[in-house]
Amino acid sequence: MTELRTTLPVVPAAGLPRWAQGALRGALMTVGTVCVLLLAWGAVWLAAGREFPTPLSTARTLAELLRNPFYNSGPNDKGIGLQLMGSLLRVFSGFLMGSAVAIPIGALMGASKLWNRTIYPLVQVLRPVSPLAWFPLGLATLKSAENATIFAIFITSLWPTLINTAFGVGSVPKEFHQVAQVFQFSRGRYFRKVLLPYSLPHIITGLRLSMGVAWMVIVAAEMLSGGAGIGFFVWDSWNALNLDRVISAILIIGAVGLVLDRGFEFLSRRFTHAQ
């Protein structure tokens, strides 16, 4: 009996390699999560007096939106693909500008205790400010809702990258710096061979978090600014009392956010060896 018990657990997995077992386990967990989501959706549908959209009606609306995503029938009637492209353009504009500012300042904070003590209190004061609080300031100074939206993304995407860059640069072991001194590395070589490889995974993590923040901010900012974009699409659909379109847009927003996050996750794995 003891021999039978020790061999039984091995038999079900005999025909599957370890990577396949992991993939199967992940797939089963995903299916289980989707089932729980659908059950919760059904509970909300019953609690809302059956006025809430069903998964089937939402699936039909989503398929209709994706059937012709790039049509353009005027400024207030564009396909979901054009709406997404406009939002992504704003997100990447603000995100890239924020990264161009955050990485050098974060590196300066990590490399110098004096600069860290000087800048860090300011970061902690500004970081908790709601993204939408920056929109009126951008509108007052830039005189454009489009630029105000990009400004709000720029400000709010600064902090994760800045803080992670400062941490990555500041956590370079002293031994690395001492070895670089022994071999008489120039500043440029020290940056290329020591500082950048060690801190790059932390910087990418900061960029990943900043992109997540930027993608969340764009929806709320476009609700305020109007015009075109996925946030405006959600608000316009709500004003038309079309919850199927609202939920469809939410699913699309989540899917795009997942793709963006997986892209940075790939970069993070790619450069993990740099530590």
C-alpha positions in Angstrom: 0.0 0.0 0.0 2.8 2.4 0.8 4.4 1.8 -2.6 1.0 2.4 -4.3 0.5 5.7 -2.5 3.9 6.9 -3.3 3.5 6.2 -7.0 -0.1 7.4 -7.5 0.7 11.1 -7.5 3.2 10.6 -10.2 0.8 8.8 -12.6 -1.5 11.7 -13.5 1.4 13.9 -14.4 3.3 11.3 -16.3 2.3 12.3 -19.8 2.8 16.1 -19.2 6.0 18.0 -18.9 6.4 20.5 -16.1 5.8 23.6 -18.3 2.6 22.0 -19.6 1.4 21.3 -16.1 2.0 24.9 -15.2 0.2 26.2 -18.3 -2.8 23.9 -17.6 -3.0 25.0 -14.0 -2.9 28.6 -15.1 -5.6 28.0 -17.7 -7.9 26.3 -15.1 -7.4 29.2 -12.7 -8.2 31.7 -15.4 -11.4 29.8 -16.3 -12.3 29.7 -12.7 -11.8 33.4 -12.3 -14.0 34.1 -15.4 -16.7 31.9 -14.0 -16.6 33.8 -10.7 -16.8 37.1 -12.6 -19.8 35.9 -14.6 -21.6 34.7 -11.4 -20.9 38.2 -9.8 -22.2 39.8 -13.0 -25.4 37.7 -12.8 -25.9 38.7 -9.2 -25.6 42.4 -10.1 -28.0 41.8 -12.9 -30.6 40.3 -10.6 -30.0 43.0 -7.9 -30.4 45.8 -10.4 -33.9 44.7 -11.4 -32.6 43.1 -14.6 -31.9 46.5 -16.1 -28.2 45.8 -16.0 -26.7 44.5 -19.3 -26.2 40.7 -19.5 -22.9 39.2 -20.6 -24.6 38.1 -23.9 -25.9 41.6 -24.8 -22.5 43.1 -23.9 -20.7 40.5 -26.1 -22.9 41.5 -29.0 -22.2 45.2 -28.5 -18.5 44.5 -28.2 -18.5 42.5 -31.4 -20.4 45.4 -33.1 -17.8 47.9 -31.9 -14.9 45.8 -33.1 -16.5 45.0 -36.5 -15.7 48.4 -37.9 -13.4 50.1 -35.4 -11.9 52.8 -37.6 -14.9 54.5 -39.1 -15.1 58.3 -38.9 -18.4 60.0 -39.3 -17.5 63.3 -37.7 -15.9 64.7 -34.6 -18.4 63.1 -32.2 -18.9 59.8 -34.1 -15.7 57.8 -34.4 -15.0 54.1 -34.2 -13.6 52.5 -31.1 -10.2 52.0 -32.8 -9.8 55.7 -33.5 -10.9 56.5 -30.0 -8.2 54.2 -28.6 -5.5 55.6 -30.9 -6.2 59.1 -29.7 -6.0 58.1 -26.1 -2.8 56.1 -26.6 -1.2 59.1 -28.4 -2.0 61.3 -25.4 -0.8 58.7 -22.9 2.5 58.1 -24.6 3.1 61.9 -25.1 2.6 62.6 -21.4 4.4 59.3 -20.3 7.5 60.0 -22.5 7.8 63.6 -21.3 7.4 62.4 -17.7 10.0 59.7 -18.1 12.5 62.2 -19.7 12.1 64.4 -16.6 11.8 61.6 -13.9 14.8 59.5 -14.9 17.5 62.2 -14.6 16.0 63.7 -11.4 15.7 60.2 -9.9 19.3 59.4 -10.8 20.4 62.6 -9.2 18.5 61.8 -6.1 20.0 58.3 -5.9 23.5 59.4 -6.5 23.5 62.4 -4.1 22.2 62.3 -0.5 22.1 66.1 -0.5 19.8 66.2 -3.6 17.8 63.4 -2.2 17.1 65.3 1.0 16.3 68.4 -1.0 13.9 66.9 -3.6 12.3 64.0 -1.7 10.0 66.2 0.6 8.7 68.0 -2.5 8.0 64.6 -4.2 6.1 63.4 -1.1 4.0 66.6 -1.1 3.0 66.5 -4.8 2.8 62.7 -5.3 -0.5 62.2 -3.4 -2.3 64.9 -5.3 -5.2 63.6 -7.4 -4.5 63.5 -11.1 -7.7 65.4 -11.8 -6.5 68.3 -9.6 -3.8 69.0 -12.2 -6.2 69.3 -15.1 -7.6 72.8 -14.2 -4.0 74.1 -13.8 -3.1 72.7 -17.2 -6.2 74.1 -18.8 -5.5 77.6 -17.2 -1.9 77.7 -18.4 -2.0 75.8 -21.7 -5.4 77.1 -22.9 -6.2 73.7 -24.5 -8.1 70.7 -23.2 -5.9 68.4 -25.3 -2.7 69.8 -23.8 -4.2 69.9 -20.3 -4.9 66.2 -20.6 -1.3 65.5 -21.6 -0.1 67.7 -18.7 -2.1 65.7 -16.2 -0.6 62.5 -17.5 2.9 64.0 -17.5 2.6 65.1 -13.8 1.1 61.9 -12.4 3.4 59.6 -14.4 6.5 61.2 -12.9 6.5 59.8 -9.4 6.7 56.0 -9.8 9.6 56.3 -12.3 11.4 59.0 -10.2 11.1 57.0 -7.0 12.2 53.7 -8.5 15.1 55.3 -10.4 16.3 56.9 -7.2 16.1 53.6 -5.4 17.9 51.7 -8.1 20.7 54.2 -8.4 21.0 54.6 -4.6 21.2 50.9 -4.0 24.2 50.2 -6.1 26.6 48.3 -3.7 29.6 50.2 -2.5 31.8 47.3 -3.6 30.9 48.0 -7.2 31.9 51.6 -6.9 35.2 50.6 -5.2 36.0 48.1 -8.0 35.3 50.8 -10.6 37.7 53.1 -8.8 40.4 50.4 -8.6 40.1 49.9 -12.4 40.0 53.7 -12.9 36.7 53.8 -14.7 35.8 57.1 -16.3 32.4 58.5 -15.4 31.0 57.4 -18.8 32.3 53.8 -18.4 31.1 53.7 -14.8 27.6 54.7 -16.0 27.6 52.2 -18.9 29.2 49.2 -17.1 28.0 49.6 -13.4 25.3 52.2 -12.8 23.0 51.6 -15.7 23.0 47.7 -15.7 22.3 47.6 -12.0 19.6 50.2 -11.8 17.9 49.4 -15.2 15.5 46.8 -13.8 14.3 49.3 -11.1 13.9 52.0 -13.8 11.8 49.6 -15.9 9.6 48.8 -12.9 9.1 52.5 -12.4 8.2 52.9 -16.0 5.8 50.0 -15.8 4.0 51.6 -12.8 3.9 55.0 -14.5 2.3 53.6 -17.6 -0.4 52.0 -15.4 -1.0 55.3 -13.8 -1.1 57.1 -17.1 -3.6 54.7 -18.6 -5.9 55.1 -15.6 -5.6 58.9 -15.7 -6.5 59.2 -19.4 -10.0 57.9 -18.9 -10.9 60.4 -16.2 -9.1 63.3 -18.0 -10.9 62.6 -21.2 -14.2 62.6 -19.4 -13.4 66.2 -18.4 -11.9 67.4 -21.6 -14.4 65.9 -24.0 -13.6 65.6 -27.7 -12.4 62.1 -28.7 -10.8 59.3 -26.8 -11.8 56.2 -24.9 -12.7 58.2 -21.7 -15.0 60.4 -23.7 -16.5 57.3 -25.3 -17.4 55.9 -21.9 -18.9 59.2 -20.7 -20.8 59.7 -24.0 -22.2 56.2 -23.8 -23.3 56.8 -20.2 -25.1 60.0 -21.2 -26.9 57.9 -23.9 -27.8 55.4 -21.1 -26.1 52.6 -23.1 -24.5 50.5 -20.4 -23.6 47.8 -22.9 -21.2 50.2 -24.6 -19.9 51.4 -21.3 -19.0 47.8 -20.2 -17.6 47.0 -23.6 -15.3 50.0 -23.4 -14.3 49.0 -19.9 -13.3 45.6 -21.2 -11.3 47.1 -24.0 -9.6 49.5 -21.6 -8.6 46.5 -19.4 -7.4 44.5 -22.4 -5.2 47.4 -23.7 -3.9 48.0 -20.1 -3.0 44.3 -19.9 -1.1 44.4 -23.2 0.9 47.5 -22.1 1.7 45.9 -18.7 2.8 42.7 -20.3 5.1 44.7 -22.6 6.9 46.2 -19.7 6.9 42.8 -17.9 8.8 41.4 -20.9 11.3 44.2 -20.7 11.7 43.6 -17.0 12.4 39.9 -17.5 14.8 40.8 -20.4 17.0 43.0 -18.2 16.7 41.2 -14.9 20.1 39.7 -15.5 21.5 43.2 -15.3 21.4 43.0 -11.5 
